[in-house]
């Protein structure tokens, strides 16, 4: 894994974005991936591909990003595109706007396809911008307007990547002359990886051993959570990954009760059992 002390200016940073059929990492599908590699401040390589999801794209979703069933029909499946994407990113640092969402959409089909990400550190340009750049709003389009970034096409993966590259550059400039990965993570208040690397030292308490196993195996589990909209009722979830948000170890998971992506603080999960 990349050292926390790695200087971002001399590291290869891959900014990426996905377009999907919906907002659920379990119920929906990735239909486009784009990425751009930054080295010494310059974009040196790009990756872009549509994906055939094998399922219809809802009309209301097509209206947002403009990707239709006809456009993806006959395109390669996720397994093929995902393998090429992993080759493109290697073990490099990643960046995305609202990164936990894109990581959640990618991790489920990646593991389901038998692919193994390298545990890449992921920086969230949305959280970084909130701490570093004054703006009325922090969606990508709003930030682009604040920073004077041309964004003629919104909600296509490569257009969003190109805007995110400029937001990333603005955040790095605001961080100072030579920020490290650790300093950027601290500034954004988030620590996230794409997959579990060999040096991932985050460990769950013994009461959550079933959760730790479910994370490794990609299986559903039932948790008891203190607080939240369902009280102490058992929650069936699909655990996706661990991340740290403002110093709190957190589980990102698909909640089957709400049919949505949720974050659960580890210290509030009272117990876990196989589904």
C-alpha positions as CSV (number, residue, x, y, z in Angstrom):
1,X,0.0,0.0,0.0
2,X,1.0,3.6,-0.5
3,X,2.8,5.1,2.5
4,X,0.8,7.8,4.3
5,X,4.0,9.9,4.1
6,X,3.9,9.8,0.3
7,X,4.2,13.2,-1.3
8,X,1.2,13.8,-3.5
9,X,3.1,15.9,-5.9
10,X,5.4,13.0,-6.8
11,X,2.7,10.3,-6.7
12,X,0.5,9.0,-9.5
13,X,-3.0,10.0,-8.6
14,X,-5.9,8.5,-10.5
15,X,-9.2,10.5,-10.5
16,X,-12.2,8.4,-11.4
17,X,-15.9,8.5,-11.7
18,X,-18.8,6.1,-12.4
19,X,-22.2,6.4,-14.0
20,X,-24.8,3.8,-12.8
21,X,-28.4,2.6,-13.2
22,X,-29.3,3.9,-9.7
23,X,-27.9,4.6,-6.3
24,X,-27.7,1.2,-4.7
25,X,-24.5,-0.8,-4.9
26,X,-26.5,-4.0,-4.5
27,X,-29.6,-3.4,-6.7
28,X,-28.0,-1.3,-9.4
29,X,-25.2,-1.5,-12.0
30,X,-22.2,0.4,-13.2
31,X,-22.6,1.4,-16.8
32,X,-19.6,3.7,-17.3
33,X,-16.2,4.2,-15.8
34,X,-13.7,6.9,-16.6
35,X,-10.4,7.9,-15.0
36,X,-7.5,10.2,-15.6
37,X,-4.0,9.7,-14.1
38,X,-2.1,12.8,-12.8
39,X,1.7,12.7,-12.6
40,X,3.7,15.8,-11.6
41,X,0.5,17.8,-11.8
42,X,-0.3,16.8,-15.4
43,X,-2.8,14.3,-16.9
44,X,-0.7,11.6,-18.4
45,X,-3.2,8.9,-19.2
46,X,-7.0,8.4,-19.5
47,X,-9.3,5.4,-19.2
48,X,-12.9,5.3,-20.4
49,X,-15.5,2.6,-21.1
50,X,-19.2,2.0,-21.3
51,X,-20.4,-1.3,-19.8
52,X,-23.4,-3.5,-20.7
53,X,-25.2,-4.0,-17.4
54,X,-27.3,-6.8,-18.7
55,X,-30.4,-5.0,-17.4
56,X,-32.5,-2.0,-18.6
57,X,-31.5,1.5,-17.6
58,X,-34.5,3.3,-16.0
59,X,-35.7,6.2,-18.2
60,X,-35.4,8.7,-15.3
61,X,-31.8,7.7,-14.8
62,X,-31.0,8.0,-18.6
63,X,-32.5,11.5,-18.4
64,X,-29.7,12.5,-16.0
65,X,-26.6,11.1,-17.6
66,X,-27.9,10.6,-21.2
67,X,-26.7,6.9,-21.4
68,X,-29.3,4.7,-23.0
69,X,-29.9,1.0,-23.4
70,X,-28.9,1.3,-27.1
71,X,-25.5,2.9,-26.1
72,X,-24.5,0.1,-23.8
73,X,-25.9,-2.8,-25.8
74,X,-23.0,-4.9,-27.0
75,X,-20.4,-3.1,-24.8
76,X,-18.1,-5.3,-22.6
77,X,-19.4,-6.6,-19.3
78,X,-18.2,-5.3,-16.0
79,X,-15.8,-8.1,-15.4
80,X,-13.8,-7.2,-18.5
81,X,-13.9,-3.5,-17.9
82,X,-13.2,-3.9,-14.2
83,X,-10.1,-5.9,-14.9
84,X,-8.8,-3.2,-17.2
85,X,-9.6,-0.5,-14.7
86,X,-7.7,-2.3,-12.0
87,X,-4.7,-2.6,-14.3
88,X,-4.9,1.1,-15.1
89,X,-5.0,2.1,-11.4
90,X,-2.4,-0.4,-10.1
91,X,-1.7,0.4,-6.4
92,X,-1.9,4.2,-7.0
93,X,-3.7,6.8,-4.9
94,X,-7.3,7.3,-6.1
95,X,-9.5,10.4,-5.9
96,X,-13.2,10.9,-6.6
97,X,-16.0,13.4,-5.7
98,X,-18.1,11.8,-3.0
99,X,-15.7,8.9,-3.0
100,X,-17.5,6.5,-0.7
101,X,-20.4,6.4,-3.2
102,X,-18.2,5.5,-6.2
103,X,-16.2,3.0,-4.1
104,X,-19.4,1.3,-3.0
105,X,-20.7,1.1,-6.6
106,X,-17.4,-0.4,-7.7
107,X,-16.5,-2.8,-4.8
108,X,-19.6,-5.1,-5.2
109,X,-19.3,-6.0,-8.9
110,X,-15.5,-6.0,-8.6
111,X,-15.5,-8.7,-5.9
112,X,-18.4,-10.5,-7.5
113,X,-16.3,-10.8,-10.7
114,X,-13.5,-12.4,-8.7
115,X,-11.3,-9.3,-9.1
116,X,-9.1,-8.1,-6.2
117,X,-8.4,-4.4,-5.8
118,X,-5.0,-3.4,-4.3
119,X,-6.4,-1.5,-1.3
120,X,-5.7,1.8,-3.0
121,X,-6.1,4.9,-0.7
122,X,-9.0,7.1,-1.9
123,X,-9.2,10.8,-1.4
124,X,-12.6,12.5,-1.4
125,X,-12.5,15.8,-3.2
126,X,-16.0,16.7,-1.9
127,X,-14.8,16.5,1.8
128,X,-11.5,18.2,1.0
129,X,-13.3,21.0,-0.8
130,X,-15.7,21.5,2.2
131,X,-12.7,22.1,4.4
132,X,-10.5,24.1,2.0
133,X,-12.6,25.9,-0.6
134,X,-15.3,28.5,0.2
135,X,-18.3,27.7,-2.0
136,X,-22.1,28.1,-1.7
137,X,-22.5,24.4,-2.5
138,X,-20.2,21.4,-2.8
139,X,-21.7,19.3,-5.6
140,X,-19.2,18.9,-8.5
141,X,-21.1,21.3,-10.8
142,X,-21.4,23.9,-8.1
143,X,-17.7,23.7,-7.3
144,X,-16.8,23.9,-10.9
145,X,-18.8,27.1,-11.2
146,X,-17.1,28.5,-8.0
147,X,-13.6,27.7,-9.4
148,X,-14.4,28.8,-12.9
149,X,-14.0,25.3,-14.4
150,X,-15.6,24.8,-17.7
151,X,-18.1,21.9,-17.5
152,X,-20.0,21.7,-20.8
153,X,-21.4,18.2,-20.1
154,X,-22.4,17.1,-16.7
155,X,-23.0,13.6,-15.4
156,X,-20.9,11.7,-18.0
157,X,-18.0,10.0,-16.4
158,X,-15.1,11.6,-18.3
159,X,-16.6,15.1,-18.1
160,X,-17.0,14.7,-14.3
161,X,-13.4,13.3,-14.1
162,X,-12.0,16.3,-15.9
163,X,-13.8,18.7,-13.6
164,X,-12.8,16.6,-10.5
165,X,-9.1,16.8,-11.7
166,X,-9.4,20.6,-11.4
167,X,-11.1,20.5,-8.0
168,X,-8.3,18.1,-6.8
169,X,-5.7,20.6,-8.1
170,X,-7.4,23.4,-6.2
171,X,-7.5,21.4,-3.0
172,X,-3.8,20.5,-3.3
173,X,-2.9,24.1,-3.8
174,X,-4.9,25.1,-0.7
175,X,-3.2,22.3,1.4
176,X,0.2,23.9,0.9
177,X,3.4,23.4,-1.0
178,X,4.1,19.7,-0.5
179,X,1.1,17.9,1.1
180,X,1.4,14.2,1.9
181,X,-1.3,11.5,1.6
182,X,-1.7,11.6,5.4
183,X,-2.1,15.4,5.4
184,X,-4.8,15.2,2.7
185,X,-6.7,12.5,4.6
186,X,-6.5,14.5,7.8
187,X,-7.7,17.6,6.0
188,X,-10.7,15.8,4.6
189,X,-11.4,14.0,7.8
190,X,-11.7,10.7,5.9
191,X,-9.6,7.5,5.4
192,X,-10.9,5.1,2.8
193,X,-9.4,2.4,0.6
194,X,-10.6,0.6,-2.5
195,X,-10.3,-3.0,-1.2
196,X,-8.3,-4.2,1.8
197,X,-4.6,-4.0,1.4
198,X,-2.1,-6.3,3.1
199,X,-1.1,-3.6,5.6
200,X,-4.7,-2.6,6.6
201,X,-4.4,-2.4,10.3
202,X,-8.0,-1.7,11.1
203,X,-9.4,-4.4,13.3
204,X,-12.9,-4.9,14.6
205,X,-13.7,-5.7,18.3
206,X,-14.2,-9.4,19.1
207,X,-18.0,-9.0,19.4
208,X,-18.0,-8.2,15.6
209,X,-16.0,-11.2,14.5
210,X,-19.0,-12.3,12.3
211,X,-18.9,-8.9,10.6
212,X,-15.2,-9.2,9.9
213,X,-15.7,-12.6,8.3
214,X,-18.7,-11.2,6.3
215,X,-16.5,-8.3,5.0
216,X,-13.9,-10.8,3.8
217,X,-16.4,-13.1,2.1
218,X,-18.8,-10.5,0.8
219,X,-21.7,-12.1,2.5
220,X,-24.9,-10.6,4.1
221,X,-25.1,-10.2,7.8
222,X,-27.6,-9.1,10.5
223,X,-26.5,-6.4,12.9
224,X,-28.0,-4.8,16.1
225,X,-27.4,-1.1,16.0
226,X,-27.8,1.4,18.8
227,X,-29.8,4.3,17.4
228,X,-31.0,5.2,14.0
229,X,-34.4,5.0,12.3
230,X,-35.1,1.4,13.2
231,X,-34.2,1.4,16.9
232,X,-32.9,-1.9,18.2
233,X,-34.6,-3.9,15.5
234,X,-32.2,-6.4,13.7
235,X,-30.9,-4.9,10.5
236,X,-30.0,-7.2,7.5
237,X,-27.2,-5.6,5.6
238,X,-24.5,-6.2,3.0
239,X,-21.3,-4.9,4.4
240,X,-19.1,-3.2,1.8
241,X,-16.0,-1.6,3.4
242,X,-14.6,0.1,6.5
243,X,-13.7,3.8,6.5
244,X,-12.8,6.4,9.0
245,X,-14.9,9.6,9.1
246,X,-13.7,12.4,11.4
247,X,-11.8,9.8,13.5
248,X,-14.7,7.3,13.9
249,X,-14.3,3.8,12.4
250,X,-17.4,3.4,10.3
251,X,-19.0,0.6,8.2
252,X,-20.4,1.4,4.8
253,X,-23.1,-1.1,4.0
254,X,-26.3,-1.6,1.9
255,X,-29.2,-1.7,4.4
256,X,-31.8,-4.1,3.1
257,X,-34.5,-2.5,5.3
258,X,-34.1,0.9,3.7
259,X,-32.8,-0.4,0.3
260,X,-30.1,2.2,0.5
261,X,-26.4,2.8,1.2
262,X,-25.8,3.6,4.9
263,X,-22.9,4.3,7.2
264,X,-22.9,2.6,10.6
265,X,-20.5,3.7,13.4
266,X,-18.6,0.6,14.6
267,X,-18.9,1.7,18.3
268,X,-22.7,1.6,17.9
269,X,-22.9,-1.9,16.4
270,X,-23.8,-4.0,19.5
271,X,-23.6,-7.3,17.7
272,X,-23.5,-9.2,14.4
273,X,-24.6,-12.6,13.3
274,X,-24.7,-14.4,9.9
275,X,-27.9,-13.7,7.9
